[in-house]
Amino acid sequence: MATFPEQNSFSSARSVEQAPSGLTGSQEVAYAIVTHNLVRTFGQKVAVQNLNLAVRPGEFFGFLGPNGAGKSTTIKMMVGLLRPTSGSVQVGGVDVWKDSQQARALMGVLPEHLNLYERLSGREFITFAGHMYGVADSDVHKRTEELLQVLDLRNDADKLIVDYSVGMRKKVALAAAILHRPQVLFLDEPFEGIDPVSSRVVRDILHDLTRRGTTIFFSSHIMEVVERLCTRVGIINQGMLVAEGTLQELRERAQGEDKDATLEEIFLHAIGVQNENHNLSWLE
């Protein structure tokens, strides 16, 4: 397993139960990610509505919601791909939209829909990403080879990405996102299309990163993976944050205080889904 050297960590964060909506400048630096009243509209549709989040350094934060809830829109605003209608985002105390270059230097991003340079080989793409982030040549080469080995891409490293499977594309994109040891890593559906063996390797790498101070903001529909990996979870529905906390805190807030509720049950309760009969009449 490849390891990642210690990196400069953020200031220690104070404990909060809910995302604060009015942090001062010094308090913002104490968090890896802060959003203030984040809003995004598309015409008359409000995709994200007054979203306030504060994610601590080194946290593995799960961001959940049904389809169309605003998850990907939120992540795009956080990483500088989609300008908010109003509100602000800070990553490592840097305003993403006022100082985008400095903010992006702190990030690694694995989007749900990959847009890779398909006429590069896997090795060339990872190397290119390292140079774009200003990593020293010797470190780029060493880290690229380690990532190719650990992610089981070495035998296909010199093939063009256009010939890669979905899982191989995910892995090479992840390698490019973490090669520079980002302080904050954004992952949108990172396990989609990845086989079980590679999924375990990826989980180990992500845990290795968080142990060394990287904050991970993670969106997925696979509840078992979120439940296994994440230290804290936020649930968004119709553009609004409807629940946030550790899994135990969310269990304690659930209706009936079911201390053994699964994350799926907590999620369905938070977004207001009731137990209904969904049987198809023509299958009876």
C-alpha positions, 0 to 999 in steps of 0.5 A: 500500500502506498502511503502519503507523507504528512502534510500541513494540516489546518488549524484544529477545529472547534466541535459543532453540532450543526453547520454554523452560518456566521463564522468569522475569518479566523474561524473559517480557517479552522475548517476545511470546507465552509459554505455560507448561505449557498444558493444556486438557481436555474431559471425558476428552479432552486437547485441549492437553497441557503446551504450552510456546511462546515467540514472539519480537517481530516474528516470523511464527510458523506454527502447524501441525497436522492436524485436531483437533490442538489448534490452534484450542483453543490460539489460543482460550486465547491470546486469552482466549476459552477458559480453560485447564484449567491453565497460563498464557499471557502476551502482551507480558508480560501474563497473559491470564487475570489481566489480560485487558483489558490483554492484549487491548488488545495483540492483534488477532484473526482467528478461523477462524469469524467472528462479525461484526455482520452488520447493520453495513456494512463501514465501520461495523464497522471504525470500531466496532472502532477505537473499541472499541480507543480509537483517536482519531477522526481516526485511525479515519477515516483508517485505515478509509478506507486499509484499505477502499481497500487491501483492495478493499472501498471499493465495498462499504463501505456494504453490510451485512456480511450480504451479503458473500462469505466473502472479503469477510468475511475482509478486513473482519475483518482490517481490524478486527483490525489498525486499532489496530496490535496488538503481537501478531496472531493469525490462524486460517486467514486466507486461506480464501475470499480470491482470489489478488489479495487474498491477495497484498495481505494478505501484503504488509500482514502483512509490513509489520506484522512489519517494524514490530514486530508479532508474528504467530501464524499457523495455516493448512493451506496449507503453501505459504503458511506456507512462504513467510511464516513465519520459524519454525514449530511443529507440534502433534499430539494436543495436544503440540508435536512440532517447532519451529524455522526451516524450515532447522532442521526440515529438518536434523532430518528423517529422512535430513537431506533438506536440500530437504524441503518443509514438507509433507514435514517436517510429515507426518514430524513427525506420524508419517504414513507413505507409504501406498497410499490408492487407492480400489479402485473406481477401479482 
